Amino acid sequence: MAARQTRFLIREKVFIVNLFKTLTNFPNRVERVRINFAREFPGQKVPSERTIYRLVDKFETKYTVENLHKGNSGPRRTARTDVVVRQVENVVTRDCRVEYDRPPNTSRRNELNLSKSTWNRILRNDLNFTCYRLIRAQHLNLQLGDMEKRFRMCEHLKDLPDDELVKTAFTDEASFCLDGSVNIRNCTRYIKSRRNGGAGWRGLVKNFLHETQKFPEKVMVWIGSCCGQLFGLKFVEGILNSVGYQDHIRNVCIPQLKGLNNGTLDGITFQQDGANIHRQPAFLD
C-alpha cells in the first residue's frame, strides 16, 4: 500500500517557496530549506526534496501554491446535475396540483428513473422540500357535540390513577378495503416548507383529495387491550351488526377479560366509541 501523502498548509508552502528563492546562491539550498522548515514548524513532517521542487515548479508555472484540484476531486456528480434538479422540481410541483388517485412520484417509483438516494438528496439538499403524506381523520358531528364529548373523555382518562387506567379495556377496529383503494404510504407529495419560503401543507389541501366507491368490499379487524394484554381478536368480512357484536363480547371478550383479571370483572372498565352497534339498548342492559 502506498504511503499517504503529507498535506502542507498554505503558510508552510509559502515558507518553502520563499526560502528556496532567497537561497539562490547557496549550495545545498534544498537541505537548508528542510532544516529551516523543521525549526519553523516543529512537529510537522519535513518536506522531501521532490516535494520542494514540485512546489517551486508549481509556483513558477501556475503562479500559486494552492491546491488546484480542490472541488474537482472525489466522485463526479452524474445524477444531481442542475438539469435533473430542475426536472425533479417540475415533477413534484406538478404532482401537487393533481388529484392523488394519479400514481405519484416517490423515491421508490418516479418517472425520471432516479434512485432512491438521488431523489431524496435532491429534494432535501438541493430543493429544501419537505415530504407530506395523506392524513385520514374520523368525521365528527359538531351538531351532536362529538368534539365536546371527546374532550370530557380525555379529561376523565387523564385523571385516572395508573392502577385503574391499566384495567381499562380499550377496543378499536380497522377496515381494510379490497377494491384497490389507495394506500396512504403511497400518497406522497413534495413541496417547499414554509420556513424555506414555500407554501407548506397549505399548498396541498385543495388537491389532496381521494374519492372512494360506496360500500367497497372489505375486511374488518377488531381487537382490544387490557391489563397489558390483547384480547378479542376478530376478523369480519363485510359489516359487523349489533347481534354479531354482542355475541362476540359475550362469548369471547368477557371470558378473556376474566382470564386477564384473576377470573373476575371487578375493576374492569370497558371502553368503546359511539358507533350504533355499541349503543343498542339490549347491549347496554
C-alpha positions in Angstrom: 0.0 0.0 0.0 1.4 3.4 -1.0 2.2 5.8 1.8 -0.3 8.6 2.4 0.9 12.0 1.0 1.6 14.7 3.6 -0.6 17.7 3.3 1.0 21.1 4.0 -0.8 24.3 4.9 -0.7 27.3 2.7 1.7 29.2 5.0 4.0 26.2 5.1 4.1 26.1 1.3 4.7 29.8 1.1 7.6 29.5 3.5 9.2 26.7 1.4 9.0 28.6 -1.8 10.1 32.0 -0.4 13.1 30.4 1.4 14.1 28.4 -1.7 14.0 31.6 -3.8 16.1 33.5 -1.1 18.8 30.9 -1.0 19.5 31.0 -4.8 23.3 31.5 -4.4 23.7 28.9 -1.6 24.9 25.4 -2.2 22.6 22.6 -1.0 19.8 25.0 -0.6 17.2 22.2 -0.6 18.8 20.8 2.5 18.9 24.3 4.1 15.2 24.6 3.3 14.5 21.3 5.1 16.5 22.3 8.1 14.9 25.8 8.5 11.4 24.2 7.9 12.0 21.8 10.8 12.9 24.8 13.0 10.0 27.0 11.9 7.3 24.2 12.1 8.3 21.7 14.9 6.3 18.6 14.9 5.4 18.8 11.2 6.9 16.3 8.8 9.8 17.8 6.8 9.1 18.0 3.0 11.2 15.8 0.8 13.5 17.1 -1.9 10.9 16.1 -4.6 8.1 17.9 -2.8 10.2 21.1 -2.6 11.0 21.1 -6.3 7.3 20.4 -7.1 6.1 23.3 -5.1 8.7 25.7 -6.6 7.8 24.4 -10.1 4.1 24.8 -9.5 4.6 28.4 -8.3 6.7 29.3 -11.4 4.3 27.8 -13.9 0.9 28.2 -12.2 1.7 31.3 -10.0 0.1 29.7 -6.9 0.8 27.1 -4.3 -2.8 26.3 -3.5 -4.5 23.0 -4.4 -5.8 23.4 -7.9 -7.8 20.1 -7.6 -10.0 21.4 -4.8 -13.6 20.9 -5.8 -12.7 18.6 -8.7 -11.7 15.6 -6.6 -13.9 12.7 -5.4 -16.7 11.1 -7.3 -18.3 13.1 -10.1 -22.0 14.1 -9.9 -23.7 12.3 -12.7 -27.3 12.4 -11.4 -27.7 15.5 -9.3 -27.0 17.9 -12.1 -28.7 21.3 -12.5 -30.9 19.9 -15.3 -32.1 16.9 -13.2 -32.7 19.1 -10.2 -35.0 21.3 -12.3 -36.8 18.2 -13.7 -37.4 16.9 -10.2 -38.8 20.3 -9.1 -41.1 20.4 -12.0 -42.4 16.9 -11.4 -43.2 17.3 -7.7 -44.7 20.7 -8.3 -47.0 19.3 -10.9 -48.0 16.4 -8.6 -49.2 19.0 -6.0 -51.7 20.3 -8.5 -53.4 17.0 -9.4 -55.7 14.6 -7.6 -53.9 11.9 -5.6 -55.6 9.0 -7.3 -53.0 9.5 -10.0 -49.8 7.4 -9.3 -47.4 9.8 -7.5 -43.7 10.2 -8.0 -41.8 9.0 -5.0 -38.3 8.0 -4.2 -39.1 4.3 -4.9 -41.1 5.0 -8.1 -40.6 8.1 -10.2 -40.9 8.9 -13.9 -37.3 10.1 -14.1 -36.0 6.7 -13.1 -33.8 8.2 -10.4 -32.5 6.1 -7.5 -34.0 6.4 -4.0 -30.9 8.1 -2.6 -30.6 10.6 -5.5 -34.3 11.5 -5.4 -34.1 12.1 -1.6 -30.9 14.1 -1.8 -32.2 16.4 -4.5 -35.4 17.1 -2.5 -33.7 17.5 0.8 -30.4 19.2 0.0 -30.9 20.9 -3.4 -34.6 22.0 -3.2 -35.3 22.1 0.6 -38.6 20.3 0.0 -40.5 18.5 2.8 -42.5 15.3 2.4 -46.2 15.4 3.3 -48.4 12.3 3.5 -52.2 12.0 3.3 -54.0 12.1 6.6 -57.2 10.3 7.4 -59.4 11.5 10.2 -62.8 10.4 11.6 -65.7 12.7 10.8 -67.0 14.4 13.9 -70.6 15.7 14.0 -70.3 19.0 15.7 -74.0 19.5 16.0 -74.3 16.4 18.2 -71.4 17.6 20.4 -68.9 14.9 19.4 -65.9 17.2 20.0 -67.1 18.2 23.5 -67.7 14.5 24.4 -64.1 13.6 23.3 -62.7 16.4 25.4 -64.6 15.2 28.5 -63.5 11.6 28.0 -59.9 12.7 27.7 -60.1 14.7 30.9 -61.6 11.7 32.7 -58.8 9.4 31.5 -56.1 11.9 32.3 -57.3 12.0 36.0 -57.4 8.2 36.4 -54.7 6.6 38.6 -52.4 4.1 36.9 -53.8 1.1 38.6 -57.3 2.0 37.3 -56.1 3.0 33.9 -54.4 -0.3 33.2 -57.7 -2.1 33.9 -59.5 -0.1 31.2 -60.4 -2.3 28.3 -59.7 -0.2 25.2 -61.1 -1.6 21.9 -60.8 -0.5 18.3 -61.2 -1.8 14.8 -59.7 -1.1 11.4 -61.1 -1.8 8.0 -59.1 -2.9 5.0 -60.7 -2.3 1.7 -60.3 -4.9 -1.0 -61.3 -2.8 -4.0 -57.8 -1.3 -4.8 -58.2 1.8 -2.6 -55.0 3.8 -2.4 -52.5 3.2 0.4 -51.7 6.3 2.3 -48.0 5.3 2.3 -48.0 5.6 -1.5 -49.7 9.0 -1.4 -46.7 11.3 -1.2 -46.3 14.9 -2.3 -43.2 17.2 -2.0 -43.4 20.9 -1.6 -41.1 23.5 -0.1 -41.8 24.0 3.6 -42.9 27.4 5.0 -39.7 28.0 6.8 -37.9 27.8 3.5 -40.2 30.2 1.7 -42.8 27.7 0.4 -46.5 27.2 1.0 -46.1 24.1 3.2 -49.1 21.8 3.6 -51.4 24.7 2.7 -50.3 24.2 -0.9 -51.7 20.6 -0.8 -55.1 20.9 1.0 -57.2 21.7 -2.1 -55.9 19.0 -4.3 -55.0 16.2 -1.8 -58.4 14.5 -2.0 -59.3 10.9 -2.7 -62.8 9.7 -3.6 -63.8 6.1 -2.9 -66.7 4.0 -4.1 -69.7 3.4 -1.9 -69.8 0.1 0.1 -66.5 -1.4 -1.0 -65.7 -5.0 -0.2 -63.5 -5.0 2.9 -62.3 -7.0 5.9 -62.6 -5.5 9.4 -60.2 -6.4 12.2 -61.4 -5.9 15.8 -59.2 -6.2 18.9 -59.0 -4.9 22.5 -56.3 -4.2 25.0 -56.5 -4.6 28.8 -54.1 -5.3 31.7 -51.2 -5.1 29.2 -52.6 -7.9 27.1 -54.6 -8.2 23.9 -58.0 -9.8 23.8 -61.0 -10.5 21.5 -59.2 -10.6 18.1 -61.9 -11.0 15.4 -61.8 -10.8 11.6 -65.1 -9.7 10.0 -65.8 -9.8 6.2 -68.3 -7.1 5.4 -70.3 -5.4 8.1 -70.5 -6.3 11.8 -74.0 -5.9 13.1 -75.2 -5.4 16.7 -76.1 -9.1 17.1 -72.7 -10.3 16.0 -71.0 -7.7 18.1 -73.0 -8.7 21.3 -72.2 -12.4 20.7 -68.5 -11.6 20.3 -68.4 -9.6 23.5 -70.4 -12.2 25.5 -68.8 -15.4 24.3 -65.2 -14.2 23.6 -64.3 -10.9 25.2 -65.8 -11.4 28.6 -64.2 -14.8 29.3 -60.8 -13.5 28.1 -61.1 -10.4 30.3 -61.9 -12.6 33.3 -58.8 -14.6 32.5 -56.7 -11.4 32.5 -58.1 -10.3 35.8 -58.0 -13.3 38.1 -61.3 -14.7 37.0 -63.4 -11.6 37.7 -64.5 -8.4 36.0 -64.1 -6.4 39.2 -62.4 -3.1 38.4 -62.6 -3.6 34.7 -63.8 -0.6 32.7 -65.0 -1.4 29.2 -64.4 1.5 26.7 -65.9 1.8 23.3 -66.8 4.6 20.9 -70.2 5.9 19.9 -70.9 3.5 17.0 -74.5 2.5 16.5 -73.9 -1.2 17.4 -72.3 -0.1 20.7 -75.4 1.9 21.8 -78.1 -0.7 21.3 -80.4 -0.8 24.4 -80.1 -4.6 24.5 -76.3 -4.4 24.6 -76.2 -1.6 27.2 -78.5 -3.5 29.5 
